Amino acid sequence: MICEEEIVDLRIPDSKNYEEGKRLAQLAFKLNHTMPMTDEYQQILKELFGDNLGEGAYVAAPIQGACLDRIKMGKNVMINSNLLAMARGGITIG
């Protein structure tokens, strides 16, 4: 595995990261207020995690955190409710 250093300085405005963070926070809120195990829930889950959501993977609400789009889940991963993840550097769950 190759690791790369990433420096995050919140004193320096970054509109791209701000907008992405806002989008992810709104998706997490929407997921947390959607009926679980429905097509709508699965759609929001897929939008939140994108291609990083393995086949058959499931995350139970409520969830919260930062940079949730940097979490990678393998096939059939099950994460119970109350996930709190600060994933700026990425998290991989096999």
N, CA, C and O atoms as a DFTB+ gen file, in Angstrom:
376 C
 N C O
     1  1       0.844      -1.170       0.000
     2  2       0.000       0.000       0.000
     3  2       0.891       1.235       0.000
     4  3       1.849       1.318       0.769
     5  1       0.577       2.176      -0.850
     6  2       1.336       3.424      -0.933
     7  2       0.559       4.507      -0.193
     8  3      -0.622       4.730      -0.458
     9  1       1.227       5.168       0.726
    10  2       0.598       6.251       1.483
    11  2       1.134       7.582       0.985
    12  3       2.325       7.730       0.711
    13  1       0.244       8.532       0.874
    14  2       0.630       9.872       0.462
    15  2       0.228      10.854       1.547
    16  3      -0.853      10.746       2.126
    17  1       1.098      11.808       1.817
    18  2       0.797      12.823       2.808
    19  2      -0.216      13.814       2.240
    20  3      -0.108      14.251       1.094
    21  1      -1.189      14.152       3.056
    22  2      -2.181      15.150       2.670
    23  2      -2.274      16.150       3.810
    24  3      -2.581      15.784       4.945
    25  1      -2.013      17.389       3.509
    26  2      -2.055      18.430       4.526
    27  2      -3.383      19.168       4.414
    28  3      -3.758      19.646       3.343
    29  1      -4.082      19.251       5.534
    30  2      -5.357      19.956       5.584
    31  2      -5.196      21.109       6.558
    32  3      -4.941      20.896       7.743
    33  1      -5.344      22.316       6.067
    34  2      -5.241      23.510       6.897
    35  2      -6.565      24.257       6.805
    36  3      -6.848      24.921       5.808
    37  1      -7.369      24.140       7.852
    38  2      -8.704      24.736       7.833
    39  2      -8.677      26.261       7.848
    40  3      -9.714      26.905       7.688
    41  1      -7.487      26.837       8.042
    42  2      -7.378      28.303       7.986
    43  2      -7.375      28.810       6.548
    44  3      -7.610      29.993       6.302
    45  1      -7.109      27.911       5.599
    46  2      -7.066      28.283       4.185
    47  2      -8.386      27.877       3.532
    48  3      -8.682      26.685       3.450
    49  1      -9.184      28.835       3.069
    50  2     -10.478      28.504       2.448
    51  2     -10.302      27.650       1.189
    52  3      -9.418      27.898       0.370
    53  1     -11.152      26.655       1.057
    54  2     -11.128      25.775      -0.111
    55  2     -12.584      25.498      -0.492
    56  3     -13.226      24.616       0.078
    57  1     -13.092      26.255      -1.455
    58  2     -14.507      26.172      -1.798
    59  2     -14.899      24.787      -2.318
    60  3     -16.019      24.340      -2.073
    61  1     -14.001      24.101      -3.028
    62  2     -14.304      22.777      -3.554
    63  2     -14.550      21.792      -2.408
    64  3     -15.543      21.065      -2.413
    65  1     -13.639      21.772      -1.425
    66  2     -13.806      20.874      -0.284
    67  2     -15.017      21.259       0.552
    68  3     -15.710      20.391       1.082
    69  1     -15.271      22.547       0.669
    70  2     -16.435      23.018       1.429
    71  2     -17.726      22.512       0.787
    72  3     -18.599      21.989       1.479
    73  1     -17.847      22.662      -0.513
    74  2     -19.061      22.233      -1.218
    75  2     -19.244      20.724      -1.140
    76  3     -20.365      20.244      -0.969
    77  1     -18.153      19.971      -1.262
    78  2     -18.242      18.508      -1.171
    79  2     -18.631      18.096       0.245
    80  3     -19.446      17.191       0.426
    81  1     -18.058      18.751       1.243
    82  2     -18.412      18.466       2.625
    83  2     -19.872      18.758       2.909
    84  3     -20.540      18.012       3.624
    85  1     -20.354      19.841       2.348
    86  2     -21.763      20.219       2.500
    87  2     -22.665      19.168       1.859
    88  3     -23.668      18.767       2.449
    89  1     -22.310      18.722       0.651
    90  2     -23.095      17.705      -0.055
    91  2     -23.153      16.404       0.751
    92  3     -24.216      15.799       0.892
    93  1     -22.007      15.983       1.274
    94  2     -21.955      14.739       2.046
    95  2     -22.744      14.853       3.350
    96  3     -23.420      13.904       3.747
    97  1     -22.666      16.002       4.016
    98  2     -23.421      16.215       5.260
    99  2     -24.920      16.148       4.986
   100  3     -25.674      15.583       5.778
   101  1     -25.346      16.720       3.874
   102  2     -26.768      16.696       3.523
   103  2     -27.225      15.277       3.170
   104  3     -28.342      14.881       3.502
   105  1     -26.363      14.519       2.501
   106  2     -26.705      13.132       2.186
   107  2     -26.797      12.289       3.457
   108  3     -27.700      11.462       3.586
   109  1     -25.873      12.490       4.393
   110  2     -25.916      11.750       5.657
   111  2     -27.200      12.080       6.410
   112  3     -27.844      11.186       6.960
   113  1     -27.575      13.350       6.439
   114  2     -28.824      13.761       7.081
   115  2     -30.020      13.076       6.421
   116  3     -30.908      12.552       7.094
   117  1     -30.019      13.093       5.096
   118  2     -31.123      12.484       4.341
   119  2     -31.203      10.980       4.625
   120  3     -32.293      10.440       4.813
   121  1     -30.051      10.309       4.654
   122  2     -30.010       8.877       4.940
   123  2     -30.553       8.598       6.343
   124  3     -31.317       7.655       6.549
   125  1     -30.148       9.430       7.298
   126  2     -30.567       9.246       8.687
   127  2     -32.070       9.451       8.890
   128  3     -32.616       9.051       9.918
   129  1     -32.735      10.070       7.920
   130  2     -34.165      10.341       8.037
   131  2     -34.984       9.607       6.971
   132  3     -36.099      10.011       6.643
   133  1     -34.421       8.536       6.444
   134  2     -35.101       7.740       5.421
   135  2     -35.403       6.357       5.986
   136  3     -34.613       5.806       6.752
   137  1     -36.533       5.808       5.609
   138  2     -36.921       4.473       6.077
   139  2     -35.863       3.450       5.658
   140  3     -35.569       3.325       4.469
   141  1     -35.286       2.715       6.616
   142  2     -34.256       1.730       6.294
   143  2     -34.778       0.599       5.404
   144  3     -35.972       0.303       5.371
   145  1     -33.846      -0.012       4.694
   146  2     -34.110      -1.194       3.868
   147  2     -35.155      -0.944       2.793
   148  3     -35.941      -1.830       2.454
   149  1     -35.155       0.270       2.262
   150  2     -36.034       0.602       1.137
   151  2     -35.149       0.931      -0.061
   152  3     -33.942       1.126       0.082
   153  1     -35.750       0.990      -1.224
   154  2     -34.996       1.363      -2.423
   155  2     -34.416       2.769      -2.286
   156  3     -33.285       3.016      -2.703
   157  1     -35.190       3.697      -1.699
   158  2     -34.710       5.066      -1.511
   159  2     -33.479       5.092      -0.604
   160  3     -32.523       5.819      -0.874
   161  1     -33.503       4.303       0.467
   162  2     -32.374       4.224       1.396
   163  2     -31.124       3.719       0.673
   164  3     -30.042       4.288       0.814
   165  1     -31.286       2.649      -0.099
   166  2     -30.158       2.074      -0.846
   167  2     -29.600       3.071      -1.853
   168  3     -28.387       3.133      -2.058
   169  1     -30.463       3.843      -2.473
   170  2     -30.051       4.850      -3.450
   171  2     -29.198       5.933      -2.781
   172  3     -28.162       6.327      -3.317
   173  1     -29.629       6.406      -1.624
   174  2     -28.877       7.435      -0.898
   175  2     -27.545       6.869      -0.416
   176  3     -26.520       7.548      -0.479
   177  1     -27.558       5.634       0.063
   178  2     -26.332       4.966       0.510
   179  2     -25.323       4.897      -0.634
   180  3     -24.137       5.172      -0.448
   181  1     -25.806       4.530      -1.808
   182  2     -24.943       4.447      -2.992
   183  2     -24.417       5.826      -3.391
   184  3     -23.258       5.956      -3.782
   185  1     -25.255       6.846      -3.295
   186  2     -24.818       8.203      -3.631
   187  2     -23.777       8.700      -2.629
   188  3     -22.827       9.390      -3.000
   189  1     -23.962       8.347      -1.366
   190  2     -23.049       8.789      -0.319
   191  2     -21.677       8.131      -0.448
   192  3     -20.656       8.810      -0.339
   193  1     -21.641       6.833      -0.676
   194  2     -20.374       6.100      -0.727
   195  2     -19.875       5.840      -2.146
   196  3     -18.719       5.458      -2.330
   197  1     -20.720       6.037      -3.139
   198  2     -20.313       5.873      -4.535
   199  2     -19.822       4.477      -4.843
   200  3     -20.388       3.492      -4.371
   201  1     -18.770       4.394      -5.633
   202  2     -18.206       3.106      -6.039
   203  2     -17.456       2.420      -4.902
   204  3     -16.969       1.302      -5.070
   205  1     -17.357       3.075      -3.747
   206  2     -16.653       2.500      -2.601
   207  2     -17.528       1.557      -1.783
   208  3     -17.068       0.986      -0.794
   209  1     -18.767       1.392      -2.181
   210  2     -19.694       0.510      -1.487
   211  2     -19.706      -0.834      -2.192
   212  3     -20.195      -0.948      -3.316
   213  1     -19.167      -1.856      -1.530
   214  2     -19.078      -3.183      -2.132
   215  2     -20.444      -3.828      -2.311
   216  3     -21.425      -3.417      -1.692
   217  1     -20.492      -4.832      -3.156
   218  2     -21.732      -5.552      -3.432
   219  2     -22.288      -6.148      -2.140
   220  3     -21.577      -6.849      -1.419
   221  1     -23.549      -5.872      -1.853
   222  2     -24.190      -6.415      -0.664
   223  2     -23.826      -5.710       0.635
   224  3     -24.267      -6.130       1.705
   225  1     -23.028      -4.646       0.562
   226  2     -22.648      -3.905       1.771
   227  2     -23.824      -3.067       2.251
   228  3     -24.639      -2.606       1.452
   229  1     -23.903      -2.873       3.576
   230  2     -25.012      -2.127       4.156
   231  2     -24.529      -1.361       5.378
   232  3     -23.763      -1.886       6.186
   233  1     -24.976      -0.130       5.510
   234  2     -24.661       0.708       6.668
   235  2     -25.983       1.143       7.269
   236  3     -26.811       1.746       6.586
   237  1     -26.188       0.837       8.561
   238  2     -27.432       1.196       9.241
   239  2     -27.328       2.599       9.820
   240  3     -26.321       2.955      10.432
   241  1     -28.362       3.384       9.624
   242  2     -28.414       4.743      10.165
   243  2     -28.659       4.669      11.671
   244  3     -29.193       3.674      12.160
   245  1     -28.284       5.688      12.396
   246  2     -27.715       6.947      11.946
   247  2     -26.208       6.852      11.735
   248  3     -25.516       6.057      12.370
   249  1     -25.729       7.689      10.822
   250  2     -24.289       7.792      10.582
   251  2     -23.896       9.265      10.676
   252  3     -24.715      10.158      10.458
   253  1     -22.636       9.496      11.003
   254  2     -22.108      10.854      10.998
   255  2     -20.606      10.786      10.802
   256  3     -19.977       9.761      11.064
   257  1     -20.041      11.890      10.337
   258  2     -18.607      11.916      10.136
   259  2     -18.187      12.918       9.095
   260  3     -18.975      13.747       8.640
   261  1     -16.929      12.823       8.730
   262  2     -16.338      13.712       7.733
   263  2     -15.709      12.876       6.633
   264  3     -15.127      11.823       6.892
   265  1     -15.832      13.351       5.417
   266  2     -15.238      12.692       4.242
   267  2     -15.714      11.243       4.104
   268  3     -14.921      10.339       3.839
   269  1     -17.008      11.040       4.288
   270  2     -17.557       9.681       4.222
   271  2     -17.349       9.027       2.864
   272  3     -17.377       7.802       2.751
   273  1     -17.139       9.841       1.833
   274  2     -16.904       9.288       0.499
   275  2     -15.539       8.617       0.390
   276  3     -15.252       7.986      -0.628
   277  1     -14.701       8.733       1.399
   278  2     -13.368       8.108       1.393
   279  2     -13.349       6.780       2.139
   280  3     -12.286       6.194       2.342
   281  1     -14.515       6.308       2.544
   282  2     -14.621       5.001       3.197
   283  2     -14.872       3.960       2.112
   284  3     -15.777       4.117       1.293
   285  1     -14.072       2.900       2.106
   286  2     -14.240       1.819       1.135
   287  2     -14.682       0.563       1.872
   288  3     -14.030       0.123       2.819
   289  1     -15.800      -0.009       1.427
   290  2     -16.328      -1.211       2.042
   291  2     -16.336      -2.353       1.045
   292  3     -16.729      -2.187      -0.109
   293  1     -15.901      -3.499       1.502
   294  2     -15.861      -4.681       0.652
   295  2     -17.215      -5.353       0.537
   296  3     -18.223      -4.863       1.046
   297  1     -17.213      -6.474      -0.137
   298  2     -18.419      -7.246      -0.400
   299  2     -19.042      -7.726       0.916
   300  3     -18.351      -8.243       1.794
   301  1     -20.361      -7.542       1.031
   302  2     -21.161      -8.016       2.159
   303  2     -20.757      -7.444       3.516
   304  3     -21.021      -8.075       4.540
   305  1     -20.130      -6.279       3.556
   306  2     -19.806      -5.624       4.821
   307  2     -21.099      -5.109       5.443
   308  3     -21.938      -4.528       4.755
   309  1     -21.254      -5.324       6.747
   310  2     -22.427      -4.830       7.478
   311  2     -21.933      -3.949       8.617
   312  3     -21.178      -4.401       9.478
   313  1     -22.364      -2.686       8.619
   314  2     -22.005      -1.759       9.685
   315  2     -23.281      -1.371      10.408
   316  3     -24.213      -0.832       9.810
   317  1     -23.312      -1.657      11.719
   318  2     -24.492      -1.332      12.524
   319  2     -24.613       0.161      12.739
   320  3     -23.744       0.934      12.335
   321  1     -25.695       0.556      13.377
   322  2     -26.014       1.964      13.572
   323  2     -24.987       2.685      14.441
   324  3     -24.195       2.072      15.157
   325  1     -25.034       4.012      14.346
   326  2     -24.173       4.925      15.110
   327  2     -22.725       4.938      14.629
   328  3     -21.801       5.074      15.432
   329  1     -22.530       4.799      13.329
   330  2     -21.196       4.927      12.748
   331  2     -20.725       6.375      12.890
   332  3     -21.437       7.306      12.513
   333  1     -19.539       6.554      13.428
   334  2     -18.885       7.860      13.482
   335  2     -17.518       7.668      12.852
   336  3     -16.689       6.931      13.386
   337  1     -17.268       8.325      11.712
   338  2     -16.014       8.127      10.996
   339  2     -15.443       9.447      10.514
   340  3     -16.123      10.216       9.835
   341  1     -14.222       9.702      10.859
   342  2     -13.482      10.846      10.351
   343  2     -12.486      10.269       9.351
   344  3     -11.410       9.810       9.733
   345  1     -12.845      10.294       8.079
   346  2     -12.148       9.518       7.074
   347  2     -11.294      10.352       6.124
   348  3     -11.124       9.965       4.968
   349  1     -10.756      11.477       6.570
   350  2      -9.947      12.347       5.697
   351  2      -8.839      11.534       5.008
   352  3      -8.597      11.707       3.814
   353  1      -8.179      10.663       5.747
   354  2      -7.092       9.862       5.169
   355  2      -7.546       8.578       4.534
   356  3      -6.733       7.833       3.989
   357  1      -8.859       8.300       4.595
   358  2      -9.408       7.084       4.013
   359  2      -9.520       5.964       5.038
   360  3      -8.684       5.843       5.934
   361  1     -10.544       5.161       4.901
   362  2     -10.765       3.985       5.740
   363  2     -11.174       2.856       4.813
   364  3     -12.031       3.041       3.949
   365  1     -10.573       1.692       4.985
   366  2     -10.928       0.517       4.185
   367  2     -11.403      -0.582       5.112
   368  3     -10.704      -0.953       6.055
   369  1     -12.596      -1.107       4.846
   370  2     -13.172      -2.201       5.618
   371  2     -13.408      -3.339       4.654
   372  3     -14.238      -3.231       3.751
   373  1     -12.683      -4.433       4.838
   374  2     -12.718      -5.537       3.893
   375  2     -13.864      -6.468       4.042
   376  3     -13.978      -7.433       3.287
